[in-house]
């Protein structure tokens, strides 16, 4: 490992997240091409960080959407059920009232 390897491994997270400066990106890219050690490090680093950085955000949004949809569906279901029950009760009461008049 030379000094470039140290710099590149330091910059790898920034490079991976796309927030490194243009010069840093160029340095990392060029070094990864010629240095198998750093390439291995970067490969090992990126899947973990890729999951950590990219997945939870979209997953969290999906979960929020899903939770909202489920809540709405449950409310609709309950609303439908309650109106069905009250309609049935009203019909029974009307029937009972007419019958006993
Ligand atoms: Zn290196």
py3Dmol code that shows the C-alpha trace and the ligand (Angstrom):
import py3Dmol

protein = """\
ATOM      1  CA  UNK A   1       0.000   0.000   0.000  1.00  0.00           C
ATOM      2  CA  UNK A   2       1.339   3.404  -0.931  1.00  0.00           C
ATOM      3  CA  UNK A   3       0.020   6.837   0.019  1.00  0.00           C
ATOM      4  CA  UNK A   4      -2.374   6.804  -2.913  1.00  0.00           C
ATOM      5  CA  UNK A   5      -4.023   3.679  -1.517  1.00  0.00           C
ATOM      6  CA  UNK A   6      -4.575   5.448   1.792  1.00  0.00           C
ATOM      7  CA  UNK A   7      -6.067   8.459   0.066  1.00  0.00           C
ATOM      8  CA  UNK A   8      -8.256   6.317  -2.178  1.00  0.00           C
ATOM      9  CA  UNK A   9      -9.596   4.196   0.671  1.00  0.00           C
ATOM     10  CA  UNK A  10     -10.341   7.426   2.554  1.00  0.00           C
ATOM     11  CA  UNK A  11     -12.133   8.853  -0.444  1.00  0.00           C
ATOM     12  CA  UNK A  12     -13.981   5.640  -1.325  1.00  0.00           C
ATOM     13  CA  UNK A  13     -17.120   6.485   0.707  1.00  0.00           C
ATOM     14  CA  UNK A  14     -17.326   9.973  -0.814  1.00  0.00           C
ATOM     15  CA  UNK A  15     -16.640   8.589  -4.282  1.00  0.00           C
ATOM     16  CA  UNK A  16     -19.279   5.921  -3.784  1.00  0.00           C
ATOM     17  CA  UNK A  17     -21.913   8.391  -2.636  1.00  0.00           C
ATOM     18  CA  UNK A  18     -21.066  10.707  -5.527  1.00  0.00           C
ATOM     19  CA  UNK A  19     -20.141  13.633  -3.296  1.00  0.00           C
ATOM     20  CA  UNK A  20     -16.382  13.627  -3.961  1.00  0.00           C
ATOM     21  CA  UNK A  21     -14.919  16.546  -5.891  1.00  0.00           C
ATOM     22  CA  UNK A  22     -14.157  16.147  -9.566  1.00  0.00           C
ATOM     23  CA  UNK A  23     -10.414  15.852  -8.889  1.00  0.00           C
ATOM     24  CA  UNK A  24     -10.973  13.251  -6.150  1.00  0.00           C
ATOM     25  CA  UNK A  25     -13.281  11.230  -8.393  1.00  0.00           C
ATOM     26  CA  UNK A  26     -10.678  11.255 -11.148  1.00  0.00           C
ATOM     27  CA  UNK A  27      -7.944  10.172  -8.726  1.00  0.00           C
ATOM     28  CA  UNK A  28     -10.050   7.346  -7.277  1.00  0.00           C
ATOM     29  CA  UNK A  29     -11.204   6.150 -10.678  1.00  0.00           C
ATOM     30  CA  UNK A  30      -7.683   6.087 -12.091  1.00  0.00           C
ATOM     31  CA  UNK A  31      -6.263   4.431  -9.025  1.00  0.00           C
ATOM     32  CA  UNK A  32      -8.985   1.752  -8.902  1.00  0.00           C
ATOM     33  CA  UNK A  33      -8.149   0.893 -12.490  1.00  0.00           C
ATOM     34  CA  UNK A  34      -4.487   0.223 -11.710  1.00  0.00           C
ATOM     35  CA  UNK A  35      -4.613  -1.048  -8.109  1.00  0.00           C
ATOM     36  CA  UNK A  36      -6.276  -4.444  -7.468  1.00  0.00           C
ATOM     37  CA  UNK A  37      -6.029  -4.023  -3.686  1.00  0.00           C
ATOM     38  CA  UNK A  38      -8.071  -0.844  -3.696  1.00  0.00           C
ATOM     39  CA  UNK A  39     -10.461  -2.315  -6.254  1.00  0.00           C
ATOM     40  CA  UNK A  40     -11.070  -5.239  -3.887  1.00  0.00           C
ATOM     41  CA  UNK A  41     -11.524  -2.837  -0.987  1.00  0.00           C
ATOM     42  CA  UNK A  42     -13.956  -0.699  -2.963  1.00  0.00           C
ATOM     43  CA  UNK A  43     -15.937  -3.743  -4.130  1.00  0.00           C
ATOM     44  CA  UNK A  44     -16.124  -5.047  -0.589  1.00  0.00           C
ATOM     45  CA  UNK A  45     -17.147  -1.620   0.616  1.00  0.00           C
ATOM     46  CA  UNK A  46     -19.786  -0.728  -1.937  1.00  0.00           C
ATOM     47  CA  UNK A  47     -22.285  -3.605  -1.625  1.00  0.00           C
ATOM     48  CA  UNK A  48     -22.622  -3.007   2.110  1.00  0.00           C
ATOM     49  CA  UNK A  49     -22.836   0.739   1.777  1.00  0.00           C
ATOM     50  CA  UNK A  50     -25.012   0.379  -1.286  1.00  0.00           C
ATOM     51  CA  UNK A  51     -27.573  -1.475   0.753  1.00  0.00           C
ATOM     52  CA  UNK A  52     -27.117   0.813   3.715  1.00  0.00           C
ATOM     53  CA  UNK A  53     -27.361   4.016   1.708  1.00  0.00           C
ATOM     54  CA  UNK A  54     -29.780   3.279  -1.123  1.00  0.00           C
ATOM     55  CA  UNK A  55     -32.205   0.608   0.019  1.00  0.00           C
ATOM     56  CA  UNK A  56     -33.545   1.908   3.342  1.00  0.00           C
ATOM     57  CA  UNK A  57     -34.623   5.239   1.900  1.00  0.00           C
ATOM     58  CA  UNK A  58     -36.744   3.786  -0.892  1.00  0.00           C
ATOM     59  CA  UNK A  59     -37.829   0.952   1.383  1.00  0.00           C
ATOM     60  CA  UNK A  60     -38.905   3.369   4.056  1.00  0.00           C
ATOM     61  CA  UNK A  61     -40.917   5.331   1.512  1.00  0.00           C
ATOM     62  CA  UNK A  62     -42.480   2.117   0.268  1.00  0.00           C
ATOM     63  CA  UNK A  63     -43.347   1.140   3.795  1.00  0.00           C
ATOM     64  CA  UNK A  64     -44.924   4.503   4.496  1.00  0.00           C
ATOM     65  CA  UNK A  65     -46.950   4.229   1.297  1.00  0.00           C
ATOM     66  CA  UNK A  66     -47.926   0.673   2.115  1.00  0.00           C
ATOM     67  CA  UNK A  67     -48.893   1.589   5.662  1.00  0.00           C
ATOM     68  CA  UNK A  68     -51.026   4.461   4.383  1.00  0.00           C
ATOM     69  CA  UNK A  69     -52.717   2.230   1.831  1.00  0.00           C
ATOM     70  CA  UNK A  70     -53.360  -0.466   4.411  1.00  0.00           C
ATOM     71  CA  UNK A  71     -54.784   2.039   6.874  1.00  0.00           C
ATOM     72  CA  UNK A  72     -57.067   3.454   4.161  1.00  0.00           C
ATOM     73  CA  UNK A  73     -58.173  -0.034   3.138  1.00  0.00           C
ATOM     74  CA  UNK A  74     -58.859  -0.985   6.745  1.00  0.00           C
ATOM     75  CA  UNK A  75     -60.909   2.195   7.239  1.00  0.00           C
ATOM     76  CA  UNK A  76     -62.890   1.485   4.058  1.00  0.00           C
ATOM     77  CA  UNK A  77     -63.414  -2.085   5.191  1.00  0.00           C
ATOM     78  CA  UNK A  78     -64.596  -0.972   8.615  1.00  0.00           C
ATOM     79  CA  UNK A  79     -66.799   1.736   7.116  1.00  0.00           C
ATOM     80  CA  UNK A  80     -68.385  -0.782   4.756  1.00  0.00           C
ATOM     81  CA  UNK A  81     -68.880  -3.276   7.528  1.00  0.00           C
ATOM     82  CA  UNK A  82     -70.439  -0.706   9.878  1.00  0.00           C
ATOM     83  CA  UNK A  83     -72.820   0.640   7.240  1.00  0.00           C
ATOM     84  CA  UNK A  84     -73.827  -2.924   6.363  1.00  0.00           C
ATOM     85  CA  UNK A  85     -74.516  -3.704  10.011  1.00  0.00           C
ATOM     86  CA  UNK A  86     -76.467  -0.510  10.624  1.00  0.00           C
ATOM     87  CA  UNK A  87     -78.505  -1.037   7.431  1.00  0.00           C
ATOM     88  CA  UNK A  88     -79.331  -4.560   8.527  1.00  0.00           C
ATOM     89  CA  UNK A  89     -80.290  -3.403  12.007  1.00  0.00           C
ATOM     90  CA  UNK A  90     -82.457  -0.612  10.569  1.00  0.00           C
ATOM     91  CA  UNK A  91     -84.196  -3.060   8.252  1.00  0.00           C
ATOM     92  CA  UNK A  92     -84.834  -5.479  11.107  1.00  0.00           C
ATOM     93  CA  UNK A  93     -86.181  -2.695  13.325  1.00  0.00           C
ATOM     94  CA  UNK A  94     -88.494  -1.468  10.551  1.00  0.00           C
ATOM     95  CA  UNK A  95     -89.704  -5.010   9.921  1.00  0.00           C
ATOM     96  CA  UNK A  96     -90.256  -5.566  13.642  1.00  0.00           C
ATOM     97  CA  UNK A  97     -92.102  -2.248  14.023  1.00  0.00           C
ATOM     98  CA  UNK A  98     -94.410  -2.977  11.062  1.00  0.00           C
ATOM     99  CA  UNK A  99     -95.099  -6.499  12.269  1.00  0.00           C
ATOM    100  CA  UNK A 100     -96.084  -5.389  15.788  1.00  0.00           C
ATOM    101  CA  UNK A 101     -98.331  -2.522  14.781  1.00  0.00           C
TER     102      UNK A 101
END
"""
ligand_1 = """\
1
ZN
Zn -4.340 1.202 -4.059
"""
view = py3Dmol.view(width=600, height=400)
view.addModel(protein, "pdb")
view.setStyle({"model": 0}, {"cartoon": {"style": "trace"}})
view.addModel(ligand_1, "xyz")
view.setStyle({"model": 1}, {"stick": {}})
view.zoomTo()
view.show()
